[in-house]
């Protein structure tokens, strides 16, 4: 899980750098969405 998350973060960072500051908003929204899903799963399977 952590290794795929790391590779995803690296890919997202690379895309962010390539596209510029406009995708910062999208990057943060995606991160918040992923965290929300992880939190939901953690609560459900706790």
C-alpha positions, 0 to 999 in steps of 0.5 A, a space after each residue: 500500500 505504502 509503495 504504491 502510494 509513494 509512486 502515486 505521489 511522485 507521479 502527481 508531483 511530476 505532473 504538478 511540476 510539468 503543468 504548473 501552479 494551476 494543477 495545485 488546486 487539483 492536486 490538493 483536492 485529489 489528496 483530500 479525496 484520497 485521505 477521506 477514502 482512507 479515513 472512511 475505510 479505516 473507520 469502517 474496518 476498525 
